[in-house]
Amino acid sequence: MEGLVRLPDASADLILAADVMVYVHDMTPLLAEVARVLTSGGLFAFTVESHAGEGVVLGEGLRYAHSAASVRASIVASGLMPERLEPASSRTESGAQVPGLIAVAARR
């Protein structure tokens, strides 16, 4: 987030975060900063590990897994609009795909 803080308002059309949000428990403050930096119509695409339950859980590998509902709620709470939220694995562990989501949020 420190890198985002240094950017001017409405200075980015696209921000990507692959395999980063797994280290963030509460995404809302980070997403609010993304919303500040994005231009109108700008997109933020990111991946998260997911789980079928509610909220956010810390896994054995010290990576957070987010429910689809909690990701959507964080996007909306930050002032962004959820454009896409699809199940997809971004990595494997011990030969098995780790459940995940690909999210795309837009600033209107």
N, C-alpha and C positions, 0 to 999 in steps of 0.2 A: 504494500500500500504506500510505502514511502516514496516510491517512484511516481505514483499517480499524484501525490500531493504537490509535487513540483511542477506538474503540467498546468498550463492555463485552462480556464473554462472553455468548453466547446472547441477543443483543439484536436480531437481524434475522431476519425470516421469509423475505425474498427479497432477493437481490443480483443486479443486472444489470450486465454489462460488454459493451457492443456496440462492436466495432472498437477495443478497448483491448488485448487480449491479444496482438495482433500486434507489440507493442513489448516483450514479455516473452519472454526466451529460456527460462529455467527457471521454469516455472509453479508448481512444487511449493511453494516458500515462500509465495507469494501465496495459493495454494489452502489451505494449512494455516492461514493467518490467516483466510481466509473460513470455514473449518470452525470455528474458535474463535468467530467472531462469529455464525454461524447458530444458530438455535434447533433443537431436535430436530424433524426433518421439514422444516426450512428448505431452500430451493432456491437454487442459484447457476446462473444462465443466462448463457452467454457465447458469443461468436463468435471464431473463429480463421481465418486463411488456412491452407490445407492444401496438401499435395503428396503424390504417390503413393509416395515413397520412405520411408526410415526416419528417425526422429529429427526434428531441427529444423534448418532451413536459413534463412540470411539472404538475402532477395531483393535485387534491384537497387534497389528502392525503400526499402531499409533497414527492411523489415518482416519479421518472422519468420513462416515457414510451418511448421506442425506436422503430423506424420503422425497419423492417427487413433490408431494404437497408442501414440504418445508422449503424446497428450492423455489417453487412458484410463489409462495408467500414472501420469501426474501426479495425476490425480483420485484414484486408489486410494492412491498414496503419501501423499497429504495427509490420508487418513482419511475422505474423502467417498466416496459410492457413485455410479457413473455411472448415470444414469437414461435419458439419451438422448444419442446422438451421431449426427447426420445430416448428410450432405453438403448444403450450401446456400451460395450466394454471398451475401455481405453487401455487396458493392460491385462496381463496374465500373471498369476501367482501359482507356483508349484504346478505349472502346466494347465491350470484351469483359468478360464476367463473370470475376471472380477466384475460383478454386476455394477453397472454405471449408467449415467445419463449424459447426453449431450444437450446443453442448453444454449439457446440464443435469445438474448434480450435486446430490445430496441429502445432508444430514447425518442420520444415523440416531440 
